[in-house]
Amino acid sequence: MKFPVVPGFDQQAFNKYLKNTGWLFLARVGSLIIKILAGIAVANYLGKTENGLLNYPLVFVTFFIAAAALGLDGFVTRELLASPGNKNKLLGTAFRMRFLAGLIIIPLAALTFLLFKGNNSDIPVSYILIASCIGLAQSLNIIDSYFQSQVQGKYVMMVQVAGNLLSAGIKLFLILISAPLYWFIWTLLADAVLLGIGYLIVYRARGNKISEWQFESKLAGNLLKHSWPLAFSAILVTVYMKIGQLMVESFLGVAALGVYSTVVNWSESWYFIPVAIVTSVFPAIMNARRDDPVRYHKRLRDMYDLMMVISLSIAIFMTFASPFIYKYFYAAEFAEGAKILSIHIWAGVFVFLGSASGQYLIAEGYTKYSLYRTGAGAVINVVLGFFWIPLYGLQGAAFATLIAYFSATFFILVFPETRKQGINMLKSLFLISLIQKISKR
């Protein structure tokens, strides 16, 4: 596979990291197609009301699952890059920490749901209990950090494509046998279990043994000390990414959530792109930061431009494609989703830029600023949603999310230490830096 030259990267290093990105893209594209087809089939089979009932438990427990991850994934990747010989201690310690956290969130999520259930009598607590077990199953996802530190995205591809194929097969089988909603709730957990087992199998196939993993209490304390801002930030990220869906259910009902969930699924299905890119080039960025500060900042600027070009292309395409998607793929009761998707998809522009700048914040140790900006986004989404959803319905929810994503991404302009990066992102947003590059050629 031959890749084009990207300014700011040495060709040899670029080929290595982009090939890893290519594997991740293959994994995510395969997963995207499979998930979309299975999701459409499930939504049409269940109808908008039961589709809302299916999505509510997953959205509700997302906040707890984010907490159970403890912000360890990206931080462990960085530590593995710095100390590869410490692999077994890092993975073993991080795994036990995540497993314990996964156990804790199960009763915590159920108790929280019962306390704030209100009029949600149609949603059994058993659905919440099943979905909350996802955090436990995802403790094995720490293996992904090892593969990313080794720039071995192809193994991630193998696991994700295989897992999503099996998951889609299970859901289609349930549709064929006319299974009730309850069995689809179990597929939420099955998806996480299949991925965890896949990571474990590939890890062992590469000659590694989890029996060699070691837990070290001192290391656990050190990891938690440095990762807790990322963990809290992840919780806030889920708030400003998912709170809109909970508010839609609260103000408009579970049927409206069934429609809105299809919109969110389409928008968020593209978010694998910035994750794949920044995950793969993060080692290159860290190496440049250590060896060549000028190249380091150039790579960051190039990344912002790349994110802008890709996200803008997707937003424009999906804006025009949304009417056709809902006309030809969904039942008539989901038709309202077309105009909502044409709004919601533009939030992805800020997700792409935010993912890129997030790597800068990690590299520089500015994890507290990551916390601040996601907190700002969460507050804005809640406040705007509270006023706009009752007034404007699903469109209000989409616009609230759009403004919240923009605010969170560019909140780094507030802080002197990160303001320069915020300005660089603004230049990319308005295509200024890209036009300057083109004009110099």
Contacts in CASP RR format, 6 or more apart in sequence:
PFRMAT RR
TARGET T0000
AUTHOR 0000-0000-0000
METHOD contacts of the structure
MODEL  1
MKFPVVPGFDQQAFNKYLKNTGWLFLARVGSLIIKILAGIAVANYLGKTE
NGLLNYPLVFVTFFIAAAALGLDGFVTRELLASPGNKNKLLGTAFRMRFL
AGLIIIPLAALTFLLFKGNNSDIPVSYILIASCIGLAQSLNIIDSYFQSQ
VQGKYVMMVQVAGNLLSAGIKLFLILISAPLYWFIWTLLADAVLLGIGYL
IVYRARGNKISEWQFESKLAGNLLKHSWPLAFSAILVTVYMKIGQLMVES
FLGVAALGVYSTVVNWSESWYFIPVAIVTSVFPAIMNARRDDPVRYHKRL
RDMYDLMMVISLSIAIFMTFASPFIYKYFYAAEFAEGAKILSIHIWAGVF
VFLGSASGQYLIAEGYTKYSLYRTGAGAVINVVLGFFWIPLYGLQGAAFA
TLIAYFSATFFILVFPETRKQGINMLKSLFLISLIQKISKR
1 19 0 8 1.000
1 22 0 8 1.000
3 14 0 8 1.000
3 15 0 8 1.000
3 18 0 8 1.000
3 19 0 8 1.000
5 11 0 8 1.000
5 14 0 8 1.000
6 14 0 8 1.000
6 18 0 8 1.000
6 302 0 8 1.000
6 306 0 8 1.000
7 298 0 8 1.000
7 302 0 8 1.000
7 437 0 8 1.000
8 295 0 8 1.000
8 298 0 8 1.000
8 299 0 8 1.000
8 302 0 8 1.000
9 17 0 8 1.000
9 284 0 8 1.000
9 299 0 8 1.000
9 302 0 8 1.000
13 284 0 8 1.000
13 287 0 8 1.000
14 284 0 8 1.000
16 151 0 8 1.000
17 151 0 8 1.000
17 280 0 8 1.000
17 281 0 8 1.000
17 283 0 8 1.000
17 284 0 8 1.000
18 280 0 8 1.000
18 281 0 8 1.000
20 151 0 8 1.000
20 152 0 8 1.000
20 153 0 8 1.000
20 154 0 8 1.000
20 280 0 8 1.000
21 276 0 8 1.000
21 277 0 8 1.000
21 280 0 8 1.000
21 281 0 8 1.000
22 276 0 8 1.000
22 280 0 8 1.000
23 153 0 8 1.000
23 154 0 8 1.000
23 156 0 8 1.000
23 157 0 8 1.000
24 153 0 8 1.000
24 156 0 8 1.000
24 157 0 8 1.000
24 272 0 8 1.000
24 275 0 8 1.000
24 276 0 8 1.000
24 279 0 8 1.000
24 280 0 8 1.000
25 273 0 8 1.000
25 276 0 8 1.000
26 157 0 8 1.000
26 161 0 8 1.000
27 153 0 8 1.000
27 156 0 8 1.000
27 157 0 8 1.000
27 158 0 8 1.000
27 159 0 8 1.000
27 160 0 8 1.000
27 161 0 8 1.000
27 276 0 8 1.000
28 160 0 8 1.000
28 272 0 8 1.000
28 273 0 8 1.000
28 276 0 8 1.000
30 161 0 8 1.000
30 164 0 8 1.000
31 160 0 8 1.000
31 161 0 8 1.000
31 164 0 8 1.000
31 272 0 8 1.000
32 269 0 8 1.000
32 270 0 8 1.000
32 272 0 8 1.000
34 161 0 8 1.000
34 164 0 8 1.000
34 165 0 8 1.000
34 167 0 8 1.000
34 168 0 8 1.000
35 164 0 8 1.000
35 168 0 8 1.000
35 265 0 8 1.000
35 269 0 8 1.000
36 265 0 8 1.000
36 266 0 8 1.000
36 269 0 8 1.000
37 168 0 8 1.000
38 167 0 8 1.000
38 168 0 8 1.000
38 169 0 8 1.000
38 171 0 8 1.000
38 172 0 8 1.000
39 171 0 8 1.000
39 265 0 8 1.000
40 329 0 8 1.000
40 330 0 8 1.000
41 171 0 8 1.000
41 172 0 8 1.000
41 175 0 8 1.000
42 51 0 8 1.000
42 54 0 8 1.000
42 171 0 8 1.000
42 175 0 8 1.000
42 184 0 8 1.000
43 51 0 8 1.000
43 258 0 8 1.000
43 261 0 8 1.000
43 262 0 8 1.000
43 330 0 8 1.000
43 331 0 8 1.000
43 334 0 8 1.000
44 330 0 8 1.000
44 331 0 8 1.000
45 175 0 8 1.000
46 53 0 8 1.000
46 54 0 8 1.000
46 181 0 8 1.000
46 184 0 8 1.000
47 258 0 8 1.000
47 331 0 8 1.000
47 333 0 8 1.000
48 255 0 8 1.000
48 256 0 8 1.000
48 258 0 8 1.000
48 259 0 8 1.000
48 333 0 8 1.000
48 334 0 8 1.000
49 254 0 8 1.000
49 255 0 8 1.000
49 258 0 8 1.000
50 181 0 8 1.000
51 258 0 8 1.000
51 261 0 8 1.000
51 262 0 8 1.000
52 249 0 8 1.000
52 254 0 8 1.000
52 255 0 8 1.000
52 257 0 8 1.000
52 258 0 8 1.000
52 261 0 8 1.000
53 122 0 8 1.000
53 123 0 8 1.000
53 127 0 8 1.000
53 181 0 8 1.000
53 254 0 8 1.000
54 181 0 8 1.000
54 184 0 8 1.000
54 185 0 8 1.000
54 188 0 8 1.000
55 245 0 8 1.000
55 257 0 8 1.000
55 258 0 8 1.000
55 261 0 8 1.000
56 120 0 8 1.000
56 123 0 8 1.000
56 127 0 8 1.000
56 245 0 8 1.000
56 246 0 8 1.000
56 249 0 8 1.000
56 254 0 8 1.000
56 257 0 8 1.000
57 123 0 8 1.000
57 127 0 8 1.000
57 128 0 8 1.000
57 130 0 8 1.000
57 131 0 8 1.000
57 185 0 8 1.000
57 188 0 8 1.000
58 131 0 8 1.000
58 134 0 8 1.000
58 188 0 8 1.000
59 242 0 8 1.000
59 245 0 8 1.000
59 246 0 8 1.000
59 261 0 8 1.000
60 109 0 8 1.000
60 113 0 8 1.000
60 128 0 8 1.000
60 131 0 8 1.000
60 246 0 8 1.000
61 105 0 8 1.000
61 109 0 8 1.000
61 128 0 8 1.000
61 131 0 8 1.000
61 132 0 8 1.000
61 134 0 8 1.000
62 238 0 8 1.000
62 242 0 8 1.000
63 235 0 8 1.000
63 238 0 8 1.000
63 239 0 8 1.000
63 242 0 8 1.000
64 105 0 8 1.000
64 108 0 8 1.000
64 109 0 8 1.000
64 112 0 8 1.000
64 132 0 8 1.000
64 135 0 8 1.000
65 105 0 8 1.000
65 132 0 8 1.000
65 134 0 8 1.000
65 135 0 8 1.000
65 138 0 8 1.000
65 238 0 8 1.000
66 231 0 8 1.000
66 234 0 8 1.000
66 235 0 8 1.000
66 237 0 8 1.000
66 238 0 8 1.000
67 101 0 8 1.000
67 105 0 8 1.000
67 231 0 8 1.000
67 234 0 8 1.000
67 235 0 8 1.000
68 98 0 8 1.000
68 101 0 8 1.000
68 102 0 8 1.000
68 104 0 8 1.000
68 105 0 8 1.000
68 135 0 8 1.000
68 136 0 8 1.000
68 138 0 8 1.000
68 139 0 8 1.000
69 98 0 8 1.000
69 101 0 8 1.000
69 135 0 8 1.000
69 138 0 8 1.000
69 141 0 8 1.000
69 231 0 8 1.000
69 234 0 8 1.000
70 94 0 8 1.000
70 97 0 8 1.000
70 98 0 8 1.000
70 101 0 8 1.000
70 223 0 8 1.000
70 224 0 8 1.000
70 227 0 8 1.000
70 228 0 8 1.000
70 231 0 8 1.000
71 227 0 8 1.000
71 228 0 8 1.000
71 230 0 8 1.000
71 231 0 8 1.000
71 233 0 8 1.000
71 234 0 8 1.000
72 94 0 8 1.000
72 97 0 8 1.000
72 98 0 8 1.000
72 142 0 8 1.000
72 145 0 8 1.000
72 223 0 8 1.000
72 227 0 8 1.000
72 230 0 8 1.000
72 231 0 8 1.000
73 141 0 8 1.000
73 142 0 8 1.000
73 144 0 8 1.000
73 145 0 8 1.000
74 145 0 8 1.000
74 230 0 8 1.000
74 362 0 8 1.000
75 223 0 8 1.000
75 226 0 8 1.000
75 227 0 8 1.000
75 230 0 8 1.000
75 362 0 8 1.000
76 90 0 8 1.000
76 91 0 8 1.000
76 94 0 8 1.000
76 142 0 8 1.000
76 145 0 8 1.000
76 223 0 8 1.000
77 145 0 8 1.000
77 148 0 8 1.000
77 149 0 8 1.000
77 279 0 8 1.000
77 282 0 8 1.000
78 282 0 8 1.000
78 286 0 8 1.000
78 362 0 8 1.000
79 86 0 8 1.000
79 90 0 8 1.000
79 223 0 8 1.000
80 86 0 8 1.000
80 87 0 8 1.000
80 90 0 8 1.000
80 145 0 8 1.000
80 146 0 8 1.000
80 149 0 8 1.000
81 149 0 8 1.000
81 283 0 8 1.000
81 286 0 8 1.000
83 90 0 8 1.000
84 149 0 8 1.000
87 146 0 8 1.000
88 212 0 8 1.000
88 213 0 8 1.000
88 214 0 8 1.000
89 213 0 8 1.000
89 214 0 8 1.000
89 215 0 8 1.000
89 216 0 8 1.000
89 219 0 8 1.000
90 219 0 8 1.000
90 223 0 8 1.000
91 142 0 8 1.000
91 143 0 8 1.000
91 145 0 8 1.000
91 146 0 8 1.000
91 210 0 8 1.000
91 213 0 8 1.000
92 142 0 8 1.000
92 210 0 8 1.000
92 213 0 8 1.000
92 214 0 8 1.000
92 215 0 8 1.000
93 214 0 8 1.000
93 215 0 8 1.000
93 216 0 8 1.000
93 219 0 8 1.000
93 220 0 8 1.000
93 223 0 8 1.000
94 142 0 8 1.000
94 145 0 8 1.000
94 223 0 8 1.000
95 139 0 8 1.000
95 140 0 8 1.000
95 142 0 8 1.000
95 210 0 8 1.000
95 213 0 8 1.000
96 215 0 8 1.000
96 220 0 8 1.000
97 220 0 8 1.000
97 223 0 8 1.000
97 224 0 8 1.000
98 135 0 8 1.000
98 138 0 8 1.000
98 139 0 8 1.000
98 141 0 8 1.000
98 142 0 8 1.000
99 136 0 8 1.000
99 139 0 8 1.000
101 135 0 8 1.000
101 139 0 8 1.000
102 135 0 8 1.000
102 136 0 8 1.000
102 139 0 8 1.000
103 136 0 8 1.000
105 132 0 8 1.000
105 135 0 8 1.000
106 129 0 8 1.000
106 132 0 8 1.000
106 133 0 8 1.000
106 136 0 8 1.000
109 128 0 8 1.000
109 129 0 8 1.000
109 131 0 8 1.000
109 132 0 8 1.000
110 125 0 8 1.000
110 128 0 8 1.000
110 129 0 8 1.000
110 132 0 8 1.000
113 125 0 8 1.000
113 128 0 8 1.000
114 125 0 8 1.000
117 123 0 8 1.000
117 125 0 8 1.000
120 249 0 8 1.000
122 254 0 8 1.000
123 254 0 8 1.000
127 185 0 8 1.000
130 185 0 8 1.000
130 186 0 8 1.000
130 188 0 8 1.000
130 189 0 8 1.000
131 185 0 8 1.000
131 188 0 8 1.000
131 189 0 8 1.000
133 189 0 8 1.000
134 188 0 8 1.000
134 189 0 8 1.000
134 191 0 8 1.000
134 192 0 8 1.000
135 192 0 8 1.000
137 189 0 8 1.000
137 192 0 8 1.000
137 193 0 8 1.000
137 195 0 8 1.000
137 196 0 8 1.000
138 192 0 8 1.000
138 195 0 8 1.000
138 196 0 8 1.000
140 195 0 8 1.000
140 196 0 8 1.000
140 197 0 8 1.000
140 199 0 8 1.000
140 200 0 8 1.000
141 195 0 8 1.000
141 196 0 8 1.000
141 199 0 8 1.000
143 196 0 8 1.000
143 199 0 8 1.000
143 200 0 8 1.000
143 202 0 8 1.000
143 203 0 8 1.000
144 156 0 8 1.000
144 199 0 8 1.000
146 203 0 8 1.000
146 208 0 8 1.000
147 153 0 8 1.000
147 155 0 8 1.000
147 156 0 8 1.000
147 202 0 8 1.000
148 156 0 8 1.000
148 279 0 8 1.000
148 280 0 8 1.000
148 282 0 8 1.000
149 283 0 8 1.000
151 280 0 8 1.000
151 283 0 8 1.000
153 280 0 8 1.000
155 202 0 8 1.000
155 206 0 8 1.000
158 202 0 8 1.000
159 195 0 8 1.000
159 196 0 8 1.000
159 198 0 8 1.000
159 199 0 8 1.000
159 201 0 8 1.000
159 202 0 8 1.000
160 195 0 8 1.000
162 194 0 8 1.000
162 198 0 8 1.000
163 191 0 8 1.000
163 194 0 8 1.000
163 195 0 8 1.000
163 198 0 8 1.000
164 191 0 8 1.000
166 194 0 8 1.000
167 187 0 8 1.000
167 190 0 8 1.000
167 191 0 8 1.000
167 194 0 8 1.000
170 187 0 8 1.000
170 190 0 8 1.000
171 184 0 8 1.000
171 187 0 8 1.000
174 183 0 8 1.000
174 184 0 8 1.000
174 187 0 8 1.000
200 210 0 8 1.000
203 210 0 8 1.000
204 210 0 8 1.000
226 367 0 8 1.000
229 367 0 8 1.000
229 368 0 8 1.000
229 370 0 8 1.000
229 371 0 8 1.000
230 362 0 8 1.000
230 367 0 8 1.000
230 370 0 8 1.000
230 371 0 8 1.000
232 371 0 8 1.000
233 367 0 8 1.000
233 370 0 8 1.000
233 371 0 8 1.000
233 374 0 8 1.000
233 375 0 8 1.000
236 371 0 8 1.000
236 374 0 8 1.000
236 375 0 8 1.000
236 377 0 8 1.000
236 378 0 8 1.000
237 374 0 8 1.000
237 378 0 8 1.000
239 374 0 8 1.000
239 375 0 8 1.000
239 378 0 8 1.000
239 381 0 8 1.000
239 382 0 8 1.000
240 374 0 8 1.000
240 375 0 8 1.000
240 377 0 8 1.000
240 378 0 8 1.000
240 380 0 8 1.000
240 381 0 8 1.000
240 382 0 8 1.000
240 401 0 8 1.000
240 404 0 8 1.000
240 405 0 8 1.000
240 408 0 8 1.000
241 268 0 8 1.000
241 401 0 8 1.000
243 378 0 8 1.000
243 381 0 8 1.000
243 382 0 8 1.000
244 381 0 8 1.000
244 385 0 8 1.000
244 389 0 8 1.000
244 397 0 8 1.000
244 400 0 8 1.000
244 401 0 8 1.000
245 257 0 8 1.000
245 260 0 8 1.000
245 261 0 8 1.000
245 264 0 8 1.000
245 397 0 8 1.000
247 382 0 8 1.000
247 385 0 8 1.000
247 386 0 8 1.000
247 389 0 8 1.000
247 397 0 8 1.000
248 256 0 8 1.000
248 257 0 8 1.000
248 260 0 8 1.000
248 389 0 8 1.000
248 393 0 8 1.000
248 394 0 8 1.000
248 397 0 8 1.000
249 256 0 8 1.000
249 257 0 8 1.000
251 389 0 8 1.000
251 390 0 8 1.000
251 393 0 8 1.000
252 389 0 8 1.000
252 393 0 8 1.000
252 394 0 8 1.000
256 393 0 8 1.000
256 394 0 8 1.000
259 333 0 8 1.000
259 334 0 8 1.000
259 336 0 8 1.000
259 337 0 8 1.000
259 340 0 8 1.000
259 394 0 8 1.000
260 337 0 8 1.000
260 340 0 8 1.000
260 394 0 8 1.000
260 397 0 8 1.000
262 330 0 8 1.000
262 334 0 8 1.000
262 337 0 8 1.000
263 337 0 8 1.000
263 340 0 8 1.000
263 341 0 8 1.000
263 344 0 8 1.000
263 394 0 8 1.000
263 398 0 8 1.000
264 344 0 8 1.000
266 318 0 8 1.000
266 322 0 8 1.000
266 325 0 8 1.000
266 341 0 8 1.000
266 345 0 8 1.000
267 318 0 8 1.000
267 341 0 8 1.000
267 344 0 8 1.000
267 345 0 8 1.000
267 347 0 8 1.000
267 348 0 8 1.000
270 311 0 8 1.000
270 314 0 8 1.000
270 318 0 8 1.000
270 345 0 8 1.000
270 348 0 8 1.000
271 348 0 8 1.000
271 351 0 8 1.000
271 355 0 8 1.000
273 310 0 8 1.000
273 311 0 8 1.000
273 314 0 8 1.000
273 352 0 8 1.000
274 307 0 8 1.000
274 311 0 8 1.000
274 351 0 8 1.000
274 352 0 8 1.000
274 354 0 8 1.000
274 355 0 8 1.000
274 356 0 8 1.000
275 355 0 8 1.000
277 303 0 8 1.000
277 306 0 8 1.000
277 307 0 8 1.000
277 355 0 8 1.000
277 356 0 8 1.000
278 303 0 8 1.000
278 355 0 8 1.000
278 356 0 8 1.000
278 358 0 8 1.000
278 359 0 8 1.000
281 299 0 8 1.000
281 303 0 8 1.000
282 359 0 8 1.000
282 362 0 8 1.000
282 363 0 8 1.000
284 299 0 8 1.000
285 296 0 8 1.000
285 299 0 8 1.000
285 300 0 8 1.000
285 303 0 8 1.000
285 359 0 8 1.000
285 363 0 8 1.000
286 363 0 8 1.000
288 295 0 8 1.000
288 296 0 8 1.000
288 299 0 8 1.000
289 296 0 8 1.000
289 363 0 8 1.000
300 356 0 8 1.000
300 360 0 8 1.000
300 421 0 8 1.000
300 424 0 8 1.000
301 424 0 8 1.000
301 428 0 8 1.000
301 433 0 8 1.000
303 356 0 8 1.000
303 359 0 8 1.000
304 353 0 8 1.000
304 356 0 8 1.000
304 357 0 8 1.000
304 424 0 8 1.000
304 425 0 8 1.000
304 427 0 8 1.000
304 428 0 8 1.000
304 433 0 8 1.000
305 428 0 8 1.000
305 433 0 8 1.000
305 434 0 8 1.000
305 437 0 8 1.000
307 352 0 8 1.000
307 353 0 8 1.000
307 354 0 8 1.000
307 355 0 8 1.000
307 356 0 8 1.000
307 428 0 8 1.000
308 349 0 8 1.000
308 352 0 8 1.000
308 353 0 8 1.000
308 428 0 8 1.000
308 429 0 8 1.000
308 431 0 8 1.000
308 434 0 8 1.000
309 434 0 8 1.000
310 352 0 8 1.000
311 348 0 8 1.000
311 349 0 8 1.000
311 351 0 8 1.000
311 352 0 8 1.000
311 353 0 8 1.000
312 349 0 8 1.000
314 345 0 8 1.000
314 348 0 8 1.000
315 345 0 8 1.000
315 346 0 8 1.000
315 348 0 8 1.000
315 349 0 8 1.000
318 341 0 8 1.000
318 342 0 8 1.000
318 345 0 8 1.000
319 342 0 8 1.000
319 345 0 8 1.000
319 346 0 8 1.000
322 337 0 8 1.000
322 338 0 8 1.000
322 339 0 8 1.000
322 341 0 8 1.000
322 342 0 8 1.000
322 345 0 8 1.000
323 338 0 8 1.000
323 342 0 8 1.000
325 338 0 8 1.000
325 341 0 8 1.000
326 334 0 8 1.000
326 335 0 8 1.000
326 337 0 8 1.000
326 338 0 8 1.000
326 341 0 8 1.000
327 335 0 8 1.000
327 338 0 8 1.000
336 394 0 8 1.000
337 394 0 8 1.000
339 395 0 8 1.000
340 394 0 8 1.000
340 395 0 8 1.000
340 397 0 8 1.000
340 398 0 8 1.000
343 395 0 8 1.000
343 398 0 8 1.000
343 399 0 8 1.000
343 402 0 8 1.000
344 398 0 8 1.000
344 401 0 8 1.000
344 402 0 8 1.000
346 402 0 8 1.000
347 398 0 8 1.000
347 401 0 8 1.000
347 402 0 8 1.000
347 405 0 8 1.000
347 406 0 8 1.000
348 405 0 8 1.000
349 429 0 8 1.000
350 402 0 8 1.000
350 405 0 8 1.000
350 406 0 8 1.000
350 408 0 8 1.000
350 409 0 8 1.000
350 410 0 8 1.000
351 405 0 8 1.000
351 409 0 8 1.000
353 409 0 8 1.000
353 425 0 8 1.000
353 428 0 8 1.000
353 429 0 8 1.000
354 408 0 8 1.000
354 409 0 8 1.000
354 425 0 8 1.000
356 425 0 8 1.000
357 409 0 8 1.000
357 412 0 8 1.000
357 421 0 8 1.000
357 422 0 8 1.000
357 425 0 8 1.000
358 370 0 8 1.000
360 366 0 8 1.000
360 418 0 8 1.000
360 421 0 8 1.000
361 367 0 8 1.000
361 369 0 8 1.000
361 370 0 8 1.000
361 412 0 8 1.000
361 418 0 8 1.000
362 370 0 8 1.000
364 417 0 8 1.000
366 417 0 8 1.000
366 418 0 8 1.000
369 412 0 8 1.000
369 415 0 8 1.000
369 417 0 8 1.000
369 418 0 8 1.000
372 411 0 8 1.000
372 414 0 8 1.000
372 415 0 8 1.000
373 408 0 8 1.000
373 409 0 8 1.000
373 411 0 8 1.000
373 412 0 8 1.000
374 408 0 8 1.000
375 408 0 8 1.000
376 407 0 8 1.000
376 408 0 8 1.000
376 411 0 8 1.000
377 404 0 8 1.000
377 405 0 8 1.000
377 407 0 8 1.000
377 408 0 8 1.000
377 411 0 8 1.000
378 404 0 8 1.000
378 408 0 8 1.000
380 400 0 8 1.000
380 403 0 8 1.000
380 404 0 8 1.000
380 407 0 8 1.000
380 408 0 8 1.000
381 400 0 8 1.000
381 401 0 8 1.000
381 403 0 8 1.000
381 404 0 8 1.000
384 396 0 8 1.000
384 399 0 8 1.000
384 400 0 8 1.000
384 403 0 8 1.000
384 404 0 8 1.000
385 396 0 8 1.000
385 397 0 8 1.000
385 400 0 8 1.000
388 396 0 8 1.000
388 397 0 8 1.000
388 399 0 8 1.000
388 400 0 8 1.000
389 396 0 8 1.000
389 397 0 8 1.000
389 400 0 8 1.000
392 399 0 8 1.000
409 425 0 8 1.000
410 422 0 8 1.000
410 425 0 8 1.000
410 426 0 8 1.000
412 418 0 8 1.000
412 419 0 8 1.000
412 421 0 8 1.000
412 422 0 8 1.000
412 425 0 8 1.000
413 419 0 8 1.000
413 422 0 8 1.000
413 423 0 8 1.000
413 426 0 8 1.000
424 433 0 8 1.000
426 432 0 8 1.000
427 433 0 8 1.000
428 434 0 8 1.000
END
